[in-house]
Amino acid sequence: MRRILSHLGRELAALIFPDKCLKCGTYITNAEAGHLSTSFCTFCTGPALPVYQPPFCTCCGVPFDTGDTHLCESCLKAPPDIGTARAAFTYQGLIREAVGLFKYNSRLSLAKPFEACLYEAFTDYFSDVPIDLILPIPLHPAKARKRGFNQSFLLVRNFRAIYRKRYGQPPPWQVDIQSLVRIKETPTQTGLDIAERERNLKNAFAWGEGRDIEGKSLLLIDDVFTTGATCRAAAKTLLDAGAARVDALVLARA
């Protein structure tokens, strides 16, 4: 009965306060709960979203235009600290616009559909990987206060609940939002090349003393992976603290 009443309440709310497309402002009809159709009309989403799929680098996950999945030249020359990096989308088209709205314009209504998409990518790429901790990339406290939220945490905050609902038991991993901290307030990475981003993020993260990660497998969560400097800097900190392996899952891969 409670579920029926909740459904009726949502239907009534949709009639009184119908959703508008975040891009063009058109009223949205027939939106699917937990889907990007709740935020964008069918015209703006187009026939297909830029789903992340092979071929890509088996390590850093950079997409290839053609060919087979293999190691890219950069990873062959200098294997990064990250084991594998995977994504839900490629960073283009509507997804690029939507991430900007979410991150910089506080369109938090996008958090739930983004999280649902990211969880499906998690299932696709990491269901068979033994993971002990899931770690959203933290913001520096000053930036967190200014923005008011950590977008990486919002992308994963309900992962445990989704797993429990789907499988009827708690997951074998925890989501930890406290142990990995950002101790260096860095300027924006926008417009910086790879070397500048690496320098920008040197010694930017630290691992707290509250949890032992010796020999454990960790999964980093972030919104966008461009050069990978942020995830690599965080991974180095985690490996130095004793982690056995660090992978990364992001919403969008450039």
Stockholm file with secondary structure:
# STOCKHOLM 1.0

chainA/1-254         MRRILSHLGRELAALIFPDKCLKCGTYITNAEAGHLSTSFCTFCTGPALPVYQPPFCTCCGVPFDTGDTHLCESCLKAPPDIGTARAAFTYQGLIREAVGLFKYNSRLSLAKPFEACLYEAFTDYFSDVPIDLILPIPLHPAKARKRGFNQSFLLVRNFRAIYRKRYGQPPPWQVDIQSLVRIKETPTQTGLDIAERERNLKNAFAWGEGRDIEGKSLLLIDDVFTTGATCRAAAKTLLDAGAARVDALVLARA
#=GR chainA/1-254 SS CHHHHHHHHHHHHHHHSCCBCTTTCCBCCSCCTTSGGGTSCHHHHCSCCCBCCSSBBTTTCCBCSSSCCBCCHHHHHSCCSCSCEEEEEESCHHHHHHHHHHHHSCCGGGHHHHHHHHHHHHHHHHTTSCCSEEEECCCCHHHHHHHSSCHHHHTTTTHHHHHHHHHSSCCSSEECSSSEEECSCCCCCTTCCHHHHHHHHTTCEEECSSSCCTTCEEEEEEEEESSCHHHHHHHHHHHHTTCSEEEEEEEEEC
#=GC SS_cons         CHHHHHHHHHHHHHHHSCCBCTTTCCBCCSCCTTSGGGTSCHHHHCSCCCBCCSSBBTTTCCBCSSSCCBCCHHHHHSCCSCSCEEEEEESCHHHHHHHHHHHHSCCGGGHHHHHHHHHHHHHHHHTTSCCSEEEECCCCHHHHHHHSSCHHHHTTTTHHHHHHHHHSSCCSSEECSSSEEECSCCCCCTTCCHHHHHHHHTTCEEECSSSCCTTCEEEEEEEEESSCHHHHHHHHHHHHTTCSEEEEEEEEEC
//
